[in-house]
Amino acid sequence: MTQSPAPLPPPERRRHLREAASLTQDQVAERMDVTRETVRAWESGRTTPRGRRREAYAKLLASLTKADMVTNTQEAAPPPQVTVCLTKKPDPSRADSAPDTTPVAAPLPSPATATTTETTPLTPAQAFDALYAFCAPALVRQAYLLCGRRELARESVERAFQLAWQRWPEVAVDRDPAGWVRATAYECALSPWHRFRPRYRHPEPPPADASDRALLDVLLALPAPYRRTLLLYDGVGLDLPETAAETEASTPAAANRLLHARAAVAARLPELASPAALHRRLAEVASAERLRAAEPTTVRVGSEHRARFWTRAAIAFTVAIIGATALTVRTAPTRYEPAVPPGETVQGVPPRAAPGTLSDAELNLRAKLRSDIQHGPQRLIPLPE
């Protein structure tokens, strides 16, 4: 008989159990012998562990569930009474007055009250700033490895977060907001339209270190889909299905791109044939440039300005179309006017003679006409029959 897989709690419950045990994603990843991105995918529900990792993850969550139940039981118990000695200040008018140390029982604040105070809901701006502070620095370095331009990398990340702020209700409820912003930033960095911009026609200064410069040259020589797949898998640490989903390709296609990209890097740089060495070198090259992202407030303000600009442009364009339509309706004819027909050839008209020497008959006719004009026209007189 086939053994049924170990049951797992819902993705939201997995994250709650980890946070209740004060464990980070890195600590869980170290216990499970996986990457932090894999743990994040398990908690977001995008992927599910299989085989031995599923059994180990189920045991870990079961232990965290027991610890959480014990914690909830302790929190449900009545708050303990703590005896506090309150010293009463002596009355200076009485000589025999002494400090009063009457014990008073005062309850400690309940854990539920403290939790409610600490987990105050964040405003949209605060949640956006937290996401930006968590993702922006790493995204700028990743975008630099994709496009090889420092200013374009910063601009791509800022543009991605501006779009995220404009669609924040959609991004805030996404299973992986960081993945949404990362995919948008990658699309902006790899856009082919940047080559037509004057500021990006000339190459930027390469890295100072020769090994960093060689690795960046190899990456930029790869096709854009291969470069993106290599960065997501060996740089960011995503699984192959997640990499395929983010690059909008099938899993076999993503694996094929990854193998070809690794082979191209190993052919130029044999010391980076190992995936671990390639991962380390990608992190070193990205961190060596010390790229900085803009402040989150600046990004939010820029997003709002851009949204207002395009809204006003759309309104102006609509008004122009309405005005042109109204002018056309006002000046258009109200009745049908047939077009002028083309000319037709009239038969029976002798062709006009070309200028030249007059014949004898024409000379006699001209002389007669001139003489008649000189003496005047003849008077017609009726003659009897």
C-alpha positions in Angstrom: 0.0 0.0 0.0 1.1 3.5 -0.8 1.8 5.6 2.4 -0.2 8.8 2.5 1.8 12.0 2.8 2.1 13.6 6.1 -0.6 16.2 6.7 0.4 19.9 6.8 -1.5 22.8 8.3 -2.7 25.6 6.0 0.0 28.1 4.8 -1.2 30.9 7.1 -1.0 28.5 10.0 2.6 27.5 9.2 3.7 31.1 9.3 1.8 31.7 12.5 3.4 28.7 14.2 6.9 29.9 13.2 6.4 33.4 14.4 4.8 32.1 17.7 8.0 30.1 18.3 10.1 33.2 17.6 11.8 31.5 14.7 13.0 33.2 11.6 12.8 31.8 8.1 16.6 31.4 8.0 16.4 29.3 11.2 13.7 27.0 9.7 15.6 26.8 6.5 18.7 25.7 8.3 16.8 23.0 10.2 15.2 21.7 7.0 18.4 22.1 4.9 16.7 24.3 2.3 17.0 28.0 1.3 15.0 30.8 2.9 13.1 31.4 -0.3 11.9 27.8 -0.2 10.5 28.3 3.3 8.9 31.5 2.2 7.2 29.6 -0.7 6.0 26.9 1.7 4.5 29.5 4.0 2.9 31.4 1.1 1.3 28.3 -0.4 3.1 28.6 -3.8 4.9 25.3 -3.3 4.5 22.3 -1.0 7.4 20.0 0.3 7.5 16.4 -0.8 9.0 13.2 0.4 11.3 13.3 3.4 11.3 17.1 3.5 7.5 17.0 3.9 7.7 14.5 6.8 10.4 16.6 8.5 8.5 19.8 8.0 5.3 18.1 9.4 7.2 17.0 12.5 8.6 20.5 13.0 5.1 22.1 12.7 3.6 19.5 15.0 6.2 20.4 17.7 5.5 24.0 17.1 1.8 23.4 17.4 2.2 21.7 20.8 4.4 24.6 22.0 1.7 27.0 20.8 -1.0 25.2 22.6 1.0 25.3 25.9 1.5 29.0 25.4 -2.2 29.6 24.8 -3.1 27.6 27.9 -0.8 29.7 30.0 -2.2 32.9 28.5 -5.7 31.8 29.2 -5.0 31.3 32.9 -5.9 34.2 35.2 -3.2 36.8 35.6 -1.1 36.2 38.7 -1.4 38.6 41.6 1.8 40.3 42.5 2.3 41.9 45.9 3.7 45.4 45.6 4.7 47.4 48.6 3.5 50.9 48.2 5.3 53.3 50.6 3.0 56.1 51.8 4.7 59.5 52.2 4.8 60.5 55.9 2.8 63.5 57.0 5.2 66.3 58.1 2.6 67.8 60.4 2.7 64.6 62.6 5.9 63.9 64.4 5.0 60.2 65.0 4.1 59.5 61.4 6.0 56.7 59.8 6.1 55.3 56.3 3.1 53.0 55.6 4.2 49.9 53.8 0.8 48.2 53.3 1.0 45.4 50.8 -1.4 45.9 47.8 -2.1 43.1 45.3 -1.8 44.5 41.7 -2.4 42.3 38.6 0.3 42.1 35.9 -0.8 43.1 32.3 -2.1 40.1 30.4 -0.2 38.8 27.4 -3.2 39.4 25.2 -3.2 43.1 26.1 0.5 43.3 25.3 0.0 41.4 22.0 -2.8 43.7 21.0 -0.6 46.7 21.7 2.3 45.4 19.7 0.3 44.2 16.7 -1.3 47.4 15.8 -2.5 47.3 12.1 -0.1 49.1 9.8 -1.3 51.8 7.5 -0.8 51.3 3.7 2.1 53.7 3.7 3.8 51.9 6.6 3.3 48.5 5.0 4.7 49.8 1.7 7.7 51.4 3.4 8.4 48.1 5.2 8.2 46.1 2.0 10.5 48.7 0.3 13.0 48.6 3.1 13.1 44.8 3.0 13.3 44.3 -0.8 14.7 47.4 -2.5 18.4 47.1 -1.6 18.7 43.5 -2.8 16.5 44.2 -5.9 18.8 47.1 -7.0 21.8 44.7 -6.9 20.0 42.0 -8.8 18.8 44.5 -11.5 22.4 45.6 -11.9 23.4 42.0 -12.7 20.6 41.8 -15.3 21.3 45.1 -17.2 24.9 46.0 -16.2 23.9 49.7 -15.6 23.8 51.2 -12.2 21.3 54.1 -12.9 19.0 51.8 -14.9 19.0 49.3 -12.0 17.9 52.0 -9.6 15.3 53.4 -12.0 13.9 49.9 -12.7 13.4 49.2 -9.0 11.9 52.6 -8.3 9.5 52.1 -11.3 8.5 48.7 -10.0 7.7 50.1 -6.5 5.8 53.0 -8.1 3.6 50.5 -9.9 3.2 48.5 -6.7 2.1 51.7 -4.8 -0.4 52.5 -7.6 -1.8 49.0 -7.3 -1.3 48.6 -3.6 -4.7 47.0 -2.8 -3.8 44.3 -5.3 -0.2 43.9 -4.2 -1.0 44.0 -0.5 -3.2 40.8 -0.7 -0.8 39.0 -3.0 0.7 35.8 -1.7 4.2 37.0 -2.4 4.4 40.8 -2.7 8.2 40.7 -2.9 7.9 38.3 -5.9 5.4 40.7 -7.6 7.8 43.6 -7.2 10.8 41.5 -8.3 9.1 40.3 -11.5 8.1 43.9 -12.4 11.6 45.2 -11.7 13.2 42.5 -13.9 10.8 43.4 -16.7 11.8 47.0 -16.5 15.5 46.3 -16.4 15.4 43.9 -19.4 13.1 46.1 -21.5 14.6 46.5 -25.1 13.3 50.0 -25.4 16.1 51.4 -23.2 18.5 51.1 -26.1 16.7 54.0 -27.9 17.1 56.4 -24.9 20.0 58.8 -25.4 21.3 58.4 -21.9 21.7 54.6 -22.2 23.3 54.5 -25.7 26.8 54.6 -24.3 28.2 51.9 -21.9 28.9 52.6 -18.3 32.3 52.2 -16.6 32.8 48.5 -15.8 33.6 47.2 -12.2 37.1 47.9 -11.0 37.9 44.3 -10.1 39.0 42.2 -13.1 37.2 39.1 -11.9 34.0 41.0 -11.3 34.3 42.6 -14.7 34.8 39.2 -16.4 31.7 37.7 -14.6 29.5 40.7 -15.6 30.7 40.4 -19.2 29.7 36.7 -19.3 26.3 37.5 -17.8 25.6 40.3 -20.2 26.6 38.0 -23.1 23.8 35.6 -22.2 20.3 36.0 -23.7 17.9 37.8 -21.4 15.8 34.8 -20.5 18.9 32.7 -19.7 20.4 35.5 -17.6 17.1 35.9 -15.7 16.7 32.2 -15.0 20.3 31.9 -13.8 20.0 34.9 -11.5 16.7 33.6 -10.0 17.9 30.1 -9.4 21.6 30.5 -8.5 21.4 34.1 -7.3 18.1 34.5 -5.5 17.8 30.8 -4.6 14.3 30.0 -6.0 13.3 26.5 -6.8 13.0 25.4 -10.4 9.2 25.5 -10.5 9.2 29.0 -9.0 11.8 30.1 -11.4 9.8 28.7 -14.3 6.6 30.4 -13.1 8.3 33.8 -12.7 10.0 33.6 -16.1 6.7 32.5 -17.7 8.2 29.2 -19.0 7.6 25.5 -18.5 9.8 23.7 -16.0 11.7 21.8 -18.6 12.4 25.0 -20.6 13.6 26.7 -17.4 15.9 23.8 -16.6 17.3 23.9 -20.2 18.0 27.6 -19.9 19.7 27.1 -16.6 22.0 24.3 -17.9 23.0 26.4 -21.0 23.7 29.5 -18.8 25.8 27.5 -16.4 27.7 25.9 -19.3 28.4 29.3 -20.8 29.6 30.7 -17.5 31.8 27.6 -16.9 33.3 27.8 -20.4 34.5 31.4 -19.8 35.2 31.0 -16.0 36.0 27.4 -15.1 36.3 28.3 -11.4 32.6 29.0 -11.3 31.5 25.6 -12.5 30.1 24.8 -9.0 26.7 26.3 -8.3 27.8 27.2 -4.8 30.8 29.1 -6.1 28.6 30.8 -8.7 26.1 31.8 -6.0 28.8 33.3 -3.9 30.4 35.2 -6.8 27.0 36.7 -7.9 26.5 38.0 -4.4 30.0 39.4 -4.2 29.7 41.2 -7.6 26.3 42.6 -6.7 27.5 43.9 -3.3 30.7 45.4 -4.6 29.0 48.3 -6.3 27.4 49.6 -3.1 24.2 50.6 -5.0 21.7 52.5 -2.9 18.0 52.8 -3.5 16.0 56.0 -3.0 13.9 56.7 0.1 10.5 55.1 0.2 8.8 58.5 0.7 10.4 59.7 -2.5 9.2 56.6 -4.4 5.6 57.0 -3.1 5.6 60.7 -3.9 7.0 60.0 -7.4 4.3 57.4 -8.0 1.6 59.8 -7.0 3.0 62.5 -9.3 3.2 60.1 -12.2 -0.3 58.9 -11.6 -1.6 62.5 -11.5 0.3 63.3 -14.7 -1.1 60.4 -16.7 -4.6 61.1 -15.4 -4.4 64.7 -16.5 -3.0 63.6 -19.9 -5.8 61.1 -20.4 -8.4 63.8 -19.5 -6.7 66.3 -21.9 -6.7 63.7 -24.7 -10.3 62.9 -24.1 -11.3 66.6 -24.1 -9.4 67.0 -27.4 -11.2 64.1 -29.0 -14.6 65.5 -27.8 -13.7 69.0 -29.2 -12.6 67.6 -32.5 -15.8 65.6 -32.7 -18.0 68.6 -31.9 -16.2 70.7 -34.5 -16.7 68.0 -37.1 -20.4 67.8 -36.3 -20.7 71.6 -36.5 -18.9 72.1 -39.8 -20.1 69.0 -41.6 -22.7 69.5 -44.5 -26.3 68.7 -43.6 -27.3 67.5 -47.1 -25.7 65.4 -49.8 -23.7 67.2 -52.4 -22.9 65.1 -55.4 -19.4 65.2 -56.7 -18.6 67.0 -60.0 -18.6 64.3 -62.7 -15.6 63.9 -64.8 -15.5 65.5 -68.3 -16.8 63.7 -71.4 -15.7 63.9 -75.0 -18.2 65.7 -77.3 -18.4 64.2 -80.8 -18.7 66.3 -84.0 -16.5 69.2 -83.0 -13.7 69.6 -85.4 -10.3 69.6 -83.9 -8.6 72.9 -83.5 -6.0 73.5 -86.2 -2.5 74.0 -85.2 -1.1 77.5 -86.0 0.5 77.8 -89.4 0.3 79.3 -92.9 -3.3 80.2 -94.1 -4.7 78.6 -97.1 -6.1 80.6 -100.1 -9.7 80.0 -98.9 -8.8 81.3 -95.5 -7.1 84.3 -96.9 -10.2 85.2 -99.0 -12.4 84.7 -96.0 -10.3 86.9 -93.9 -10.2 89.7 -96.5 -14.0 89.5 -96.8 -14.6 89.7 -93.1 -12.3 92.7 -92.8 -14.0 94.5 -95.6 -17.4 93.9 -94.1 -16.3 95.2 -90.8 -14.9 98.3 -92.3 -18.0 99.3 -94.3 -20.5 98.0 -91.7 -23.0 95.2 -92.0 -25.2 95.1 -95.0 -28.9 95.9 -94.5 -31.3 93.1 -95.3 -34.0 94.3 -97.7 -36.9 92.0 -98.6 -37.1 91.5 -102.4 -40.4 90.9 -104.2 -40.8 87.6 -105.9 
